[in-house]
Structures are given as C-alpha cells and as structure tokens.
Amino acid sequence: MSRLIRQYFNNVKSHQGFRRYFENTSWMFAEQVLRMAAGLFVGIWVARYLGPEQYGVFSYAIAFVSIFSSVAKLGLDSIVVRDLVRDPNQRDIYLGTAFWLKLGGALLTLGAVTLAVQYTENDHLTNLYILIIASGSIFQSFEVVDFYFQSKVLSKFVSLCRITQLVLSSLLKIYLVLTGADLLWFVAVSLIDQATLAVSLYLAYRYQRHGNFFKYFDLPLAKNLLRDSWPLILSGFVLMIQARIDQVMLKALVGNAEVGYYSSAMRLIEIFSFIPMILTTSLFPAIVNAKNMSVSVYKDRLSHLYKFMMLLFLGVAIPIYFFGNEIVIFLYKDAYAPAGYLFSLMALRLFFTNYGAARGAYLMAENLTRYALITLIIGAVVNVLLNYLLIPIYHSKGAIFASLVSFFVATFLLDFCYGKTRENFKIMMASMLFMNPKRKSC
C-alpha cells in the first residue's frame, strides 16, 4: 500500500501545471488553516462563554438562514467560473450580470426568511437573530469577484481578503467575550463579517486595475445563466436542507441545549471539511480543461482527485473516531461533555464530505445538474424522514445516523443505479483501493 501511495504522489507531481495549481491551493489552504485556528481558539471560547443553551439558539439561527442561502447564491458559482474559463474576454459582462442577479437573489432570500419565521414557534428575539443573519446575504453579491479569481487560478487575493475579514471578526468576538456582551452582539458580528468581506473583495478586484463591473448587465446572458443555474438553485436549497435541517429539527423536537451539543461537534468536524472543498475549487478548471483534451486525461484527473479524498479521510477520521470524546472535553470543558461521542461518530461524515465534493466537480463538468438535483432531493427526503423517526428516540445520535444514510444514498447508491454515472461510480470505488480505472469511455 505504501508503495502505491508513493507512486501515486510521484505521478501527480509530474503532471503539467501541477505547480500552478499547487500554489493556488496552498493559498486557500493557508487561509483555512488560519480559519481553523480561529475556530479552535475564538469559536470555542465563544461557545464556552455562551453555554449550550445560548449557543444552541445561535446555531439554530444560522442553520435556519442557511437553508434559504441558496436563493441568494442563485447557483451561479461554478457556472460563472466555467464560463469565465471558456470566454475570459467577456469578464465584465459576466461579472456585472452575475452581481445584479445575486443581489436580486439576496433580496428574495431576505423576503423568504421574513415570511418563514412567521410560521415558527420561535420567540421574537430568536426571530430577530435570524433576520440579522439573513441580512448579510445582500453583501454576498460581491462573491462574483471570487469567481473571477478562481477562473484565473489566483486565489491568493481572495484568501487575503478572507484573512482580513477573519482577523477583524476574531478581534470583535474576543472583545465581546471580555466585556460580557449579550448574544445579540455576537449575532451582529455575522452581519459585519459579510460586509467586511464584500469591501475587501471589491478592493482586491480594483487592485488588479480592472474596470467597474457594476455598470454591466446583459439581459440575454442573465436568462442563459438562470436557465443553466435553476437546477443548481434547487440543488443548493435541497443541499442546505440536508446539511442543516437536523439542527432545526433538534430544536423543535428536543431543545436548544441539544442543538448546542450537536452544533459544537459539527463545528469541529466542519473545520476538517475545508480541505476537499479547497482542492475541488482549485482543481475544477483543470477538470474542465481535461475533459476537452481526452477521456484518458479526464479520467486520470478524476481518479487522482478521488484518491486524494480517500487519503484525507483516513488521515483525519481515524484519530477523531478514537479520541473524539477527549478532544471535546479538552476544548469545550465538561459543560459540553455529551458532544464528545457525537464528535467521534461525525468522523464518518468526512468520507461522504470528501467524495461528495469531488463528485460535484464531475457532475458540473458533465453538465449533469438535473441529475445532481434529483440525487439531492432523494437524499434530503431520506434525511428528513429518518430525522423525524430517529431524533425523538436517539436525539443527536439519530440525526447523525440519518445523515450518514442519506449521504450514502445520494453519493454512491444512485450513481450506481444511473447508467450515465456508473462509470464515475467505478472510478470512485477503484480510488478507495488506489487502483486505476479501466480505460473506457465515460
């Protein structure tokens, strides 16, 4: 096995363009390492300060807004990056059109959240927290700058912007803890984070001596983007249901403290899930280019990506599974002791997180957005049904089991059953054993 792994890394390093993509990935990795450090020190300090009950309310508000966040994004992320790679001369038109579309989506999101909270049993203060967090979606329109830098494999600038936002956010949270601030002020920091990042991204774009994209909006292009992205909008909505509905249902069926335990464990797991997202984001242009070269190169790059995902899972999940309880008590102290076992169980989620991120690049490259939507809907339905059945009996452990089953169905079982994706299923299976897929057309 060690010989196969060494051979795998030697083959990867010999690929043309490896250093360029490695440098791009390194910047995003460095940013996320700092974010992980901030999460460990500042985020956990905040959780300990608030306690399981208030931290549960805070986490619930974030989860509630996250379910609607796909409307603000409009599913444009990968589509705009793909089109900028294909046609870089239309940069300003693509960015300007995407910006105004995302701003409209943000306003729709805020309206949808305002309407949805009227049908909850939340108190007025919890609903206020939700609306404050939802207001930050307006500033997400500036993410179009990130699309441009992704298409140019220049994530250094975006990483610097995010680091600036992270430093300011961390300092504000430390100040709030030291001054004994109420939960409302921590909620307000979520809004400040979005505004700070928006300003930083715009300044980074202007630093490149590019023109102002605000004045551009192309109606035919907007229609084309929405026609391509509407399955991704629904996919994003369903994905957020699958990712966050457990916290919402835990509050409704068990209580705020249970959400606090579950969210504290989830926060630690999400720290380790940044690597597959970074790798997929950085290498997506390479996957798209490989598809235009040959089937052989395309399958090789997919195989390398899946193999790396397997290595990441083994390297991270095994220590967490065996030492999760000790890690949680050390970080959060005894008040969060029930979260220790949950953290150990959640290590299994990383397998599906890693492969799901890589599989998403494949589905986008193949333009299988409608199929991706179907798989997500089925997975979300399975998740909600199992949550409804298991949470009242097993509480957070039931929510974890429901998530694992739904991820397996959406990521592997349906790819095996569908003819167009069965070859990708075989590549994923082969990658788990560090084997090479057969040279056969996709």
Residue pairs with C-beta under 8 A, 6 or more apart in sequence:
1 434
4 434
5 311
5 434
8 304
8 307
8 434
11 304
12 18
12 304
17 286
20 153
21 153
21 282
21 283
21 286
23 156
24 153
24 154
24 155
24 156
24 282
25 155
25 278
25 279
25 282
25 283
27 155
27 156
27 159
28 155
28 158
28 159
28 278
28 281
28 282
29 275
29 278
30 159
31 159
31 162
31 163
31 166
32 274
32 275
32 278
34 163
34 166
35 162
35 166
35 271
35 274
36 271
36 272
36 274
38 166
38 169
38 170
39 267
39 271
40 271
40 331
42 170
42 173
42 174
43 173
43 267
44 264
44 267
44 331
44 332
45 173
45 174
45 177
46 55
46 173
46 176
46 177
46 186
47 55
47 260
47 264
47 267
47 332
47 336
48 332
48 333
48 335
48 336
49 177
50 58
50 183
50 186
51 260
51 335
52 256
52 257
52 260
52 261
52 264
52 335
52 336
53 256
53 257
53 260
54 183
54 256
54 260
55 260
55 263
55 264
56 251
56 255
56 256
56 257
56 258
56 259
56 260
56 261
56 263
57 126
57 129
57 183
57 256
57 259
58 129
58 183
58 186
58 187
59 247
59 259
59 260
59 262
59 263
60 126
60 247
60 248
60 251
60 256
60 259
61 126
61 129
61 130
61 133
61 187
62 133
62 190
63 244
63 245
63 247
63 248
63 263
64 113
64 116
64 117
64 130
64 244
64 248
65 113
65 130
65 133
65 134
65 137
66 240
66 243
66 244
67 237
67 240
67 241
67 244
67 245
67 248
68 109
68 112
68 113
68 116
68 134
68 237
68 240
69 109
69 137
69 236
69 240
70 233
70 234
70 235
70 236
70 237
70 239
70 240
71 105
71 108
71 109
71 112
71 233
71 237
72 102
72 105
72 106
72 108
72 109
72 137
72 140
73 102
73 105
73 140
73 143
73 233
73 236
74 101
74 102
74 105
74 225
74 226
74 229
74 233
75 229
75 230
75 231
75 232
75 233
75 234
75 235
75 236
76 98
76 101
76 102
76 144
76 147
76 225
76 229
76 232
77 143
77 147
78 232
78 284
78 364
79 225
79 228
79 229
79 232
80 94
80 95
80 98
80 144
80 147
80 225
81 147
81 150
81 151
81 284
81 285
82 284
82 288
82 364
83 90
83 94
84 90
84 91
84 94
84 147
84 148
84 151
85 151
85 285
85 288
85 289
87 94
88 151
88 152
91 148
91 210
91 213
92 210
92 211
92 213
92 216
93 216
93 218
93 221
94 147
94 221
95 144
95 145
95 147
95 148
95 213
95 216
96 213
96 214
96 215
96 216
96 217
96 218
97 216
97 217
97 218
97 221
97 222
97 225
98 144
98 147
98 225
99 141
99 142
99 144
99 213
99 214
100 141
100 217
100 222
101 222
101 225
101 226
102 140
102 141
102 143
102 144
103 138
103 141
105 137
106 137
106 138
106 140
106 141
107 138
109 134
109 137
110 131
110 134
110 135
110 137
110 138
113 130
113 131
113 134
114 131
114 134
117 127
117 130
117 131
120 127
121 252
122 130
125 184
128 184
129 183
129 184
129 187
132 187
132 188
132 190
132 191
133 187
133 190
133 191
135 191
136 190
136 191
136 193
136 194
136 195
137 194
138 194
139 194
139 195
139 197
139 198
140 194
140 198
141 198
142 197
142 198
142 199
142 201
142 202
143 201
144 213
145 158
145 201
145 202
145 204
145 205
146 158
146 201
148 205
149 155
149 157
149 158
149 204
150 158
150 281
150 284
150 285
151 285
153 282
153 285
155 281
155 282
157 204
157 207
157 208
158 201
158 204
160 200
160 204
161 197
161 200
161 201
161 203
161 204
162 197
162 200
164 196
164 200
165 193
165 196
165 197
165 200
168 192
168 193
168 196
169 189
169 192
169 193
169 196
172 189
172 192
173 186
173 189
175 181
176 185
176 186
176 189
205 213
206 212
228 369
231 369
231 370
231 372
231 373
232 369
232 372
232 373
234 373
234 377
235 369
235 372
235 373
235 376
238 373
238 376
238 377
238 379
238 380
239 376
239 380
241 380
241 383
241 384
242 376
242 379
242 380
242 383
242 403
242 406
242 410
245 380
245 383
245 384
245 387
246 262
246 383
246 387
246 391
246 399
246 402
246 403
247 259
247 262
247 263
247 266
249 384
249 387
249 388
249 391
249 399
250 258
250 259
250 262
250 391
250 395
250 396
250 399
251 258
251 259
253 391
253 392
254 391
254 392
254 395
254 396
258 395
258 396
260 336
261 336
261 338
261 339
261 342
261 396
262 339
262 342
262 396
262 399
264 328
264 332
264 336
264 339
265 324
265 328
265 339
265 340
265 342
265 343
265 346
265 396
266 346
268 327
268 328
268 331
268 343
268 346
269 320
269 343
269 346
269 347
269 349
269 350
272 316
272 320
272 350
273 350
273 353
273 354
275 312
275 354
276 309
276 312
276 353
276 354
276 357
276 358
277 357
279 305
279 308
279 309
279 357
279 358
280 305
280 357
280 358
280 360
280 361
283 301
283 305
283 361
284 361
284 364
284 365
286 301
287 298
287 301
287 302
287 305
287 361
287 362
287 365
288 365
290 297
290 298
290 300
290 301
291 298
291 365
291 366
295 441
295 442
296 439
298 365
298 442
299 427
299 437
299 439
299 442
302 358
302 361
302 362
302 424
302 427
303 427
303 430
303 431
303 436
303 437
305 358
305 361
306 355
306 358
306 427
306 428
306 431
306 432
307 431
307 434
309 354
309 355
309 357
309 358
309 431
310 354
310 355
310 431
310 432
310 434
312 350
312 354
313 350
313 351
313 354
316 347
316 350
317 347
317 348
317 350
317 351
318 347
320 327
320 343
320 344
320 346
320 347
320 350
321 344
321 347
321 348
322 344
323 344
324 340
324 341
324 342
324 343
324 344
324 345
324 346
324 347
325 340
325 341
325 343
325 344
326 340
327 340
327 343
328 336
328 337
328 339
328 340
328 343
329 336
329 337
329 340
332 339
338 396
341 397
342 396
342 397
342 400
345 397
345 400
346 400
348 404
349 400
349 403
349 404
349 407
352 404
352 407
352 408
352 411
355 411
355 412
355 428
356 407
356 410
356 411
359 411
359 415
359 424
359 428
360 372
362 424
363 369
363 371
363 372
363 421
366 420
366 442
368 420
368 421
371 418
371 420
371 421
374 414
375 410
375 411
375 414
375 415
376 410
378 409
378 410
378 414
379 406
379 407
379 409
379 410
379 411
380 406
382 402
382 405
382 406
382 409
382 410
383 402
383 403
383 405
383 406
386 398
386 401
386 402
386 405
386 406
387 398
387 399
387 402
389 398
390 397
390 398
390 399
390 401
390 402
391 398
391 399
391 402
392 398
394 401
412 425
412 428
414 421
415 421
415 422
415 424
415 425
415 428
416 422
416 425
423 437
423 440
423 441
423 442
424 442
426 437
426 438
427 437
430 436
430 437
